[in-house]
């Protein structure tokens, strides 16, 4: 009984010293109890103190693991599942040293093991990579399309600017051809040798008053004036000058008379003492084939006056002749050329060489001649463009300007009248007589179709009466066979080359 009582006492002491935590009452089937082995040699430590030490060691270990970034982070969904599982039967209190927690299959599915990814993780990664590449390709394609559209837009803008510049240049060129604007684009080139003469200042003053530009430069033909046309440009310094073909040369009386005399001698005797007027002009034309030469001779009447005075003194005394030679300083006098010989040489020069000669009296006249020529050269392109019409003639008459016909047919009678009057030698009275008999071409054509023979058709209109004037002074006459024949050919002929009237 003592032993039994001892046993009972010992068991009761053990129960008091080692309290048993029954987890089975909480309904957790996956928790089991493990008792610690007793060691007689170890010092006795109360269970509560040992549990406290063990919890402190577990807490320190968990903190070290957290600092080492080895703690698994759970998603909110998994934490919710964990809380649900705890509510279903697990205790939220921490386990003791003697308790081991076993994980259920549901929790194992909630908390997968670290380092073992799901089976579809690779598929998801490949899908994400494919989507990323597709998005990059799409962005690259949009960027390329945007660049192509930008280049096309830039090219279209440049093309519009080029067309706008071309239209502006054409408008400026057309404006530069107008008579009120063309003189501003002309440049008159004057040879310096011409300005050294007594009328050089007068020439420059006249050109400045005209409003054109003047350039002093050495010319290929001495004592000449040429023209240049400056093309319209946005920048004045970039303007290009186009040279005109006309060149006006001022020729001295001595040179002109000498060359003319050589030409007369060649025509009369077959050989001259030097170059003739024609040969001298041909030399300049050979050197400058693209130029159209025009000659100006100043104060030619002075030569004829001197020749007339010499003719009067031809029978003078020898003393007077000696005094004249002394007065002239022994210089050789000009050869004698008559007005008839001069006109013959000028006509030959114009017909065979295409060179015109202008005789002027003073330098003022020469300056006016240059200004008038400048205006003519400046307005020449405008006049040429105006003359480019569909006909080789210019119709200025009022009746040839056309006839307006409305939708109701008003004006057709006047059109038929004008068509008849286009024939040669058809007066308004004759046209009125024909209109009175046949007010339309269709009626006249039907009348020709009713004729039995061509002879009858030709003479159909010959007996129509034409009245001239009114009242007592009025007269009448017939159309006649000639006009009747021409109208017959006009209405019935199918040959476009058929001549209606051989008499112009």
C-alpha positions as CSV (number, residue, x, y, z in Angstrom):
1,X,0.0,0.0,0.0
2,X,2.9,2.3,0.7
3,X,4.4,1.6,-2.6
4,X,1.1,2.0,-4.2
5,X,0.7,5.1,-2.2
6,X,4.1,6.1,-3.2
7,X,3.3,5.5,-6.8
8,X,0.3,7.5,-6.5
9,X,2.1,10.2,-4.9
10,X,4.7,10.2,-7.5
11,X,2.2,10.3,-10.3
12,X,0.4,13.1,-8.7
13,X,3.6,15.0,-8.3
14,X,4.4,14.4,-12.0
15,X,0.9,15.6,-12.9
16,X,1.4,18.7,-11.0
17,X,5.0,19.2,-12.3
18,X,4.3,18.2,-15.9
19,X,0.8,19.3,-16.9
20,X,-0.6,17.7,-19.9
21,X,-2.0,19.9,-22.7
22,X,-4.7,17.9,-24.4
23,X,-4.8,19.1,-28.0
24,X,-7.1,16.4,-29.0
25,X,-10.0,18.2,-27.3
26,X,-9.6,21.0,-29.7
27,X,-10.3,18.7,-32.7
28,X,-6.9,18.9,-34.3
29,X,-6.1,15.3,-35.5
30,X,-2.8,16.2,-37.0
31,X,-1.1,17.2,-33.6
32,X,0.5,14.6,-31.3
33,X,2.2,14.8,-27.9
34,X,5.8,14.1,-27.4
35,X,7.2,13.8,-23.8
36,X,10.8,14.6,-22.9
37,X,13.1,11.9,-21.7
38,X,14.2,12.3,-18.1
39,X,17.8,12.5,-17.3
40,X,18.8,11.7,-13.7
41,X,22.2,13.3,-14.0
42,X,20.9,16.7,-15.4
43,X,19.9,19.3,-13.0
44,X,16.2,19.7,-12.3
45,X,14.7,22.6,-14.2
46,X,11.0,23.3,-13.9
47,X,8.9,22.7,-17.0
48,X,7.5,26.2,-17.2
49,X,11.1,27.6,-17.2
50,X,12.2,25.2,-19.9
51,X,9.2,26.1,-22.0
52,X,9.9,29.8,-21.6
53,X,13.6,29.3,-22.6
54,X,12.5,27.2,-25.6
55,X,10.1,29.8,-26.8
56,X,12.7,32.5,-26.5
57,X,15.2,30.5,-28.6
58,X,12.5,29.8,-31.3
59,X,11.7,33.6,-31.4
60,X,15.3,34.5,-31.8
61,X,15.7,31.9,-34.6
62,X,12.7,33.2,-36.4
63,X,14.0,36.8,-36.1
64,X,17.3,35.7,-37.6
65,X,15.6,34.0,-40.4
66,X,13.5,37.1,-41.1
67,X,16.6,39.3,-41.2
68,X,18.2,36.9,-43.6
69,X,15.3,37.3,-46.0
70,X,14.5,33.6,-45.9
71,X,11.0,34.0,-44.7
72,X,8.4,33.1,-47.2
73,X,6.0,35.9,-48.0
74,X,2.4,34.8,-48.5
75,X,-0.1,36.4,-50.6
76,X,-3.3,37.8,-49.1
77,X,-5.3,34.9,-50.5
78,X,-3.0,32.3,-48.8
79,X,-3.2,34.2,-45.5
80,X,-6.9,34.1,-45.7
81,X,-6.9,30.3,-46.3
82,X,-4.5,30.0,-43.3
83,X,-6.9,31.9,-41.1
84,X,-9.8,29.8,-42.3
85,X,-7.9,26.7,-41.5
86,X,-7.1,28.0,-38.0
87,X,-10.8,28.8,-37.4
88,X,-11.7,25.3,-38.5
89,X,-9.8,23.6,-35.8
90,X,-6.2,24.8,-35.4
91,X,-5.2,26.7,-32.3
92,X,-3.9,30.2,-32.8
93,X,-1.6,29.9,-29.8
94,X,2.1,29.1,-30.4
95,X,3.1,25.5,-30.0
96,X,5.3,24.4,-27.1
97,X,8.6,22.7,-27.3
98,X,7.0,19.2,-27.0
99,X,4.5,19.8,-29.8
100,X,5.0,19.2,-33.6
101,X,2.7,20.7,-36.2
102,X,1.8,18.5,-39.1
103,X,0.6,20.2,-42.3
104,X,-2.5,19.0,-43.9
105,X,-2.8,18.4,-47.7
106,X,-5.0,21.5,-48.1
107,X,-2.4,23.7,-46.4
108,X,0.4,22.2,-48.5
109,X,-1.6,23.2,-51.6
110,X,-2.0,26.7,-50.1
111,X,1.7,27.0,-49.2
112,X,3.8,25.4,-52.0
113,X,7.3,24.5,-51.2
114,X,9.9,27.1,-51.9
115,X,12.1,26.4,-55.0
116,X,9.4,24.2,-56.7
117,X,7.5,26.5,-59.1
118,X,4.1,25.5,-60.5
119,X,3.9,23.5,-63.7
120,X,2.4,26.4,-65.8
121,X,5.0,28.9,-64.6
122,X,7.2,28.3,-67.7
123,X,4.2,28.6,-70.0
124,X,3.2,31.9,-68.4
125,X,6.8,33.2,-68.8
126,X,6.8,32.2,-72.5
127,X,3.4,33.8,-73.0
128,X,4.6,37.0,-71.3
129,X,7.8,37.0,-73.5
130,X,5.7,36.5,-76.6
131,X,3.3,39.3,-75.6
132,X,6.3,41.6,-74.9
133,X,7.8,40.9,-78.3
134,X,4.5,41.4,-80.0
135,X,4.0,44.8,-78.3
136,X,7.6,45.8,-79.2
137,X,6.9,44.8,-82.9
138,X,3.7,46.8,-82.8
139,X,5.4,49.9,-81.4
140,X,8.2,49.6,-83.9
141,X,5.7,49.2,-86.8
142,X,3.7,52.3,-85.6
143,X,7.0,54.2,-85.4
144,X,8.0,53.2,-88.9
145,X,4.5,54.1,-90.3
146,X,4.7,57.4,-88.5
147,X,8.1,58.1,-90.0
148,X,6.9,57.1,-93.5
149,X,3.8,59.3,-93.1
150,X,6.0,62.2,-91.9
151,X,8.3,61.8,-94.9
152,X,5.4,61.7,-97.3
153,X,3.9,64.8,-95.7
154,X,7.3,66.6,-95.9
155,X,7.7,65.6,-99.5
156,X,4.1,66.8,-100.3
157,X,4.9,70.1,-98.5
158,X,8.1,70.6,-100.4
159,X,6.3,69.8,-103.7
160,X,3.6,72.4,-102.8
161,X,6.3,75.0,-102.0
162,X,8.1,74.2,-105.3
163,X,4.9,74.6,-107.3
164,X,4.1,77.8,-105.4
165,X,7.6,79.1,-106.2
166,X,7.1,78.2,-109.9
167,X,3.8,80.0,-110.1
168,X,5.3,83.0,-108.4
169,X,8.2,83.0,-110.8
170,X,5.9,82.7,-113.8
171,X,3.7,85.6,-112.4
172,X,6.8,87.7,-111.8
173,X,8.1,86.9,-115.4
174,X,4.7,87.8,-116.9
175,X,4.6,91.0,-114.8
176,X,8.1,91.9,-116.0
177,X,6.9,91.8,-119.6
178,X,4.3,94.4,-119.2
179,X,5.0,97.8,-120.8
180,X,4.9,99.7,-117.5
181,X,7.3,97.2,-115.8
182,X,9.6,95.9,-118.5
183,X,11.8,99.1,-118.7
184,X,12.8,98.5,-115.0
185,X,14.4,95.2,-116.0
186,X,16.5,96.5,-118.8
187,X,20.3,97.2,-118.6
188,X,21.8,99.4,-121.2
189,X,25.6,98.7,-121.8
190,X,27.5,101.7,-123.1
191,X,31.0,101.5,-124.5
192,X,33.4,103.8,-122.6
193,X,34.8,105.2,-125.9
194,X,31.3,106.6,-126.6
195,X,31.2,108.4,-123.3
196,X,34.4,110.2,-124.1
197,X,32.8,112.0,-126.9
198,X,31.0,115.3,-126.5
199,X,27.5,113.8,-126.2
200,X,28.4,111.1,-123.6
201,X,26.9,113.1,-120.7
202,X,23.7,113.7,-122.6
203,X,23.3,110.0,-123.3
204,X,23.7,109.0,-119.7
205,X,21.3,111.7,-118.5
206,X,18.6,110.5,-121.0
207,X,19.0,106.8,-119.9
208,X,18.7,107.8,-116.2
209,X,15.6,109.8,-116.9
210,X,14.1,106.8,-118.7
211,X,14.3,104.7,-115.5
212,X,16.5,101.8,-116.8
213,X,19.8,100.6,-115.4
214,X,23.0,101.7,-117.2
215,X,26.3,99.7,-117.3
216,X,29.6,101.2,-118.6
217,X,31.6,98.3,-120.0
218,X,33.9,97.7,-123.0
219,X,31.9,96.3,-126.0
220,X,33.1,94.0,-128.8
221,X,32.1,96.7,-131.3
222,X,33.7,100.1,-130.5
223,X,31.4,103.1,-129.8
224,X,28.4,100.9,-129.5
225,X,25.4,100.4,-127.2
226,X,23.9,97.0,-126.4
227,X,21.0,95.8,-124.2
228,X,20.6,93.1,-121.5
229,X,17.4,91.9,-119.9
230,X,17.5,91.0,-116.2
231,X,15.4,88.1,-115.3
232,X,13.1,88.6,-112.3
233,X,14.5,87.0,-109.1
234,X,13.8,87.1,-105.4
235,X,17.3,88.4,-104.7
236,X,18.5,91.3,-106.9
237,X,22.1,90.2,-106.7
238,X,21.2,86.7,-108.0
239,X,19.4,88.0,-111.1
240,X,20.6,86.6,-114.4
241,X,21.0,89.0,-117.4
242,X,20.2,87.8,-120.9
243,X,21.8,89.8,-123.7
244,X,19.7,91.1,-126.6
245,X,20.7,90.7,-130.2
246,X,20.5,94.4,-131.2
247,X,23.6,96.6,-131.2
248,X,23.6,100.3,-132.2
249,X,27.0,101.7,-133.3
250,X,27.8,105.3,-133.6
251,X,29.8,105.8,-136.8
252,X,31.9,108.9,-137.6
253,X,31.3,110.8,-140.8
254,X,34.8,110.3,-142.0
255,X,34.7,106.5,-141.7
256,X,31.3,106.3,-143.3
257,X,32.2,108.5,-146.3
258,X,35.5,106.7,-146.8
259,X,33.9,103.3,-146.8
260,X,31.0,104.5,-149.0
261,X,33.5,105.9,-151.5
262,X,35.4,102.6,-151.7
263,X,32.1,100.8,-152.3
264,X,31.2,103.2,-155.2
265,X,34.7,102.7,-156.7
266,X,34.3,99.0,-156.5
267,X,30.9,99.1,-158.2
268,X,32.2,101.4,-161.0
269,X,35.7,100.2,-161.6
270,X,35.6,96.7,-160.2
271,X,38.2,97.3,-157.5
272,X,38.5,99.8,-154.6
273,X,41.3,101.3,-152.7
274,X,40.4,99.7,-149.4
275,X,37.6,97.9,-147.5
276,X,34.1,98.9,-148.6
277,X,31.1,99.6,-146.5
278,X,29.7,96.1,-147.1
279,X,32.9,94.3,-146.4
280,X,33.5,96.2,-143.2
281,X,30.0,95.3,-142.0
282,X,30.5,91.7,-142.9
283,X,33.7,91.6,-140.8
284,X,31.8,92.7,-137.7
285,X,28.9,90.2,-138.5
286,X,31.5,87.4,-138.8
287,X,33.0,88.2,-135.4
288,X,29.6,88.6,-133.7
289,X,27.2,86.3,-135.6
290,X,24.5,86.5,-132.9
291,X,24.3,90.3,-133.1
292,X,22.0,92.5,-135.2
293,X,24.0,95.6,-136.2
294,X,22.5,99.1,-136.7
295,X,24.5,102.1,-137.7
296,X,24.0,105.8,-136.6
297,X,25.8,108.6,-138.4
298,X,25.8,112.1,-136.8
299,X,25.9,115.4,-138.6
300,X,26.2,114.1,-142.2
301,X,24.8,117.3,-143.5
302,X,27.9,119.1,-142.4
303,X,29.9,117.0,-145.0
304,X,27.5,118.0,-147.8
305,X,27.7,121.6,-146.9
306,X,31.4,121.5,-147.0
307,X,31.3,119.8,-150.4
308,X,29.0,122.4,-151.7
309,X,31.3,125.2,-150.6
310,X,34.2,123.5,-152.2
311,X,32.4,123.2,-155.4
312,X,31.7,126.9,-155.4
313,X,35.4,127.6,-154.8
314,X,36.6,125.0,-157.3
315,X,37.5,127.7,-159.8
316,X,39.1,129.9,-157.2
317,X,42.7,131.3,-157.4
318,X,45.7,129.2,-156.5
319,X,46.4,131.5,-153.6
320,X,43.1,130.6,-152.1
321,X,43.9,126.9,-152.5
322,X,47.3,127.4,-150.8
323,X,45.5,129.2,-147.9
324,X,43.0,126.3,-147.6
325,X,45.8,123.7,-147.4
326,X,47.6,125.8,-144.8
327,X,44.3,126.1,-142.9
328,X,43.7,122.4,-142.9
329,X,47.3,121.8,-141.8
330,X,48.1,119.7,-144.9
331,X,45.6,117.0,-143.9
332,X,44.0,114.9,-146.6
333,X,40.4,116.0,-147.4
334,X,37.5,113.5,-147.6
335,X,36.6,112.0,-151.0
336,X,33.7,113.3,-152.8
337,X,30.5,111.3,-152.5
338,X,27.1,112.4,-153.9
339,X,23.8,111.9,-152.2
340,X,22.8,109.4,-154.9
341,X,25.9,107.3,-154.3
342,X,25.3,107.4,-150.6
343,X,21.7,106.2,-151.0
344,X,22.8,103.5,-153.3
345,X,25.3,102.2,-150.7
346,X,22.8,102.4,-147.9
347,X,20.1,100.4,-149.9
348,X,22.7,97.8,-150.8
349,X,23.7,97.5,-147.2
350,X,20.1,97.0,-146.0
351,X,19.2,94.5,-148.7
352,X,22.3,92.3,-148.7
353,X,23.6,92.7,-145.2
354,X,20.4,93.4,-143.2
355,X,21.9,96.5,-141.6
356,X,19.9,99.7,-141.2
357,X,21.6,103.1,-141.2
358,X,20.1,106.1,-139.3
359,X,21.3,109.7,-140.0
360,X,20.9,112.1,-137.1
361,X,21.9,115.7,-136.6
362,X,22.9,116.2,-133.0
363,X,23.8,114.2,-129.9
364,X,20.4,115.1,-128.4
365,X,18.8,113.2,-131.3
366,X,21.2,110.3,-130.8
367,X,20.2,110.1,-127.1
368,X,16.5,110.2,-128.0
369,X,17.1,107.4,-130.6
370,X,18.8,105.2,-127.9
371,X,15.9,105.8,-125.5
372,X,13.3,104.9,-128.1
373,X,15.3,101.8,-129.1
374,X,15.5,100.8,-125.4
375,X,11.7,101.0,-125.1
376,X,11.2,99.0,-128.3
377,X,13.6,96.3,-127.1
378,X,12.0,96.1,-123.7
379,X,8.4,95.8,-125.1
380,X,9.3,93.4,-127.9
381,X,8.5,90.1,-125.9
382,X,5.2,91.5,-124.8
383,X,4.2,92.4,-128.3
384,X,5.3,89.0,-129.7
385,X,3.2,87.2,-127.1
386,X,0.2,89.4,-128.0
387,X,0.6,88.6,-131.7
388,X,0.4,84.8,-131.0
389,X,-3.2,84.2,-132.0
390,X,-5.0,81.4,-133.7
391,X,-5.3,83.4,-136.9
392,X,-2.7,84.9,-139.2
393,X,-4.7,88.2,-139.3
394,X,-6.2,90.5,-136.6
395,X,-9.9,91.2,-136.7
396,X,-10.6,94.6,-135.5
397,X,-14.1,95.1,-137.1
398,X,-17.1,95.1,-134.8
399,X,-19.0,92.6,-136.9
400,X,-16.2,90.1,-136.7
401,X,-16.2,90.0,-132.9
402,X,-18.8,87.3,-132.6
403,X,-22.6,87.2,-132.1
404,X,-24.3,86.2,-128.8
405,X,-27.1,83.6,-129.2
406,X,-29.4,82.9,-126.2
407,X,-31.2,79.7,-125.4
408,X,-34.4,80.9,-127.2
409,X,-32.5,81.2,-130.5
410,X,-32.3,85.0,-130.5
411,X,-29.3,86.1,-132.5
412,X,-29.3,83.2,-135.1
413,X,-30.5,85.6,-137.8
414,X,-27.5,87.8,-137.3
415,X,-25.1,84.8,-137.3
416,X,-26.5,83.9,-140.7
417,X,-26.1,87.4,-142.0
418,X,-22.5,87.5,-140.9
419,X,-21.8,84.2,-142.4
420,X,-23.0,85.6,-145.8
421,X,-21.0,88.8,-145.4
422,X,-17.8,86.8,-144.9
423,X,-17.8,86.2,-148.7
424,X,-15.8,88.7,-150.8
425,X,-17.7,91.7,-152.2
426,X,-20.9,91.1,-150.2
427,X,-22.4,94.3,-149.0
428,X,-25.0,94.6,-146.1
429,X,-27.7,95.3,-148.8
430,X,-26.9,92.1,-150.6
431,X,-27.0,90.1,-147.3
432,X,-30.4,91.7,-146.4
433,X,-31.8,90.6,-149.8
434,X,-30.7,87.1,-149.2
435,X,-32.0,87.0,-145.7
436,X,-35.4,88.3,-146.9
437,X,-35.7,85.3,-149.3
438,X,-34.1,82.6,-147.1
439,X,-34.0,83.5,-143.4
440,X,-32.0,80.4,-142.5
441,X,-29.4,78.1,-144.1
442,X,-31.8,75.2,-143.8
443,X,-34.4,76.9,-146.0
444,X,-31.7,77.7,-148.6
445,X,-30.5,74.1,-148.5
446,X,-34.0,72.8,-149.1
447,X,-34.4,75.2,-152.1
448,X,-31.3,73.7,-153.6
449,X,-32.6,70.2,-153.1
450,X,-35.8,71.0,-155.0
451,X,-33.8,72.1,-158.1
452,X,-33.9,69.7,-161.1
453,X,-30.3,70.3,-162.2
454,X,-27.1,71.7,-161.0
455,X,-27.3,74.6,-163.5
456,X,-30.7,75.6,-161.9
457,X,-29.1,75.4,-158.5
458,X,-26.2,77.6,-159.5
459,X,-28.5,80.3,-160.9
460,X,-31.1,80.1,-158.1
461,X,-30.2,83.3,-156.4
462,X,-29.1,85.4,-159.4
463,X,-32.5,87.0,-159.9
464,X,-33.0,88.3,-156.4
465,X,-33.5,92.1,-156.2
466,X,-31.2,94.2,-154.0
467,X,-32.6,97.6,-152.9
468,X,-30.3,100.5,-152.1
469,X,-31.5,103.5,-150.3
470,X,-35.0,104.6,-149.4
471,X,-37.7,106.7,-151.0
472,X,-37.3,108.4,-154.3
473,X,-33.5,108.0,-154.4
474,X,-33.7,104.2,-153.9
475,X,-32.3,101.9,-156.6
476,X,-32.5,98.2,-157.3
477,X,-30.2,95.7,-158.9
478,X,-29.9,91.9,-159.1
479,X,-27.6,89.6,-157.1
480,X,-26.1,88.2,-160.3
481,X,-24.7,84.8,-161.2
482,X,-21.3,85.2,-159.6
483,X,-22.6,85.6,-156.0
484,X,-25.2,82.9,-156.7
485,X,-22.5,80.5,-157.7
486,X,-20.4,81.2,-154.6
487,X,-23.3,80.7,-152.2
488,X,-24.1,77.4,-154.0
489,X,-20.5,76.2,-153.5
490,X,-20.6,77.4,-149.8
491,X,-23.8,75.4,-149.1
492,X,-23.2,72.2,-151.1
493,X,-19.5,71.7,-151.6
494,X,-17.8,68.8,-149.6
495,X,-14.2,69.7,-150.6
496,X,-12.6,71.8,-147.8
497,X,-9.9,73.0,-150.2
498,X,-12.4,74.3,-152.8
499,X,-11.8,78.0,-153.6
500,X,-15.1,80.0,-153.5
501,X,-13.7,83.1,-155.1
502,X,-10.4,83.3,-157.0
503,X,-10.5,87.1,-157.0
504,X,-9.3,88.7,-153.8
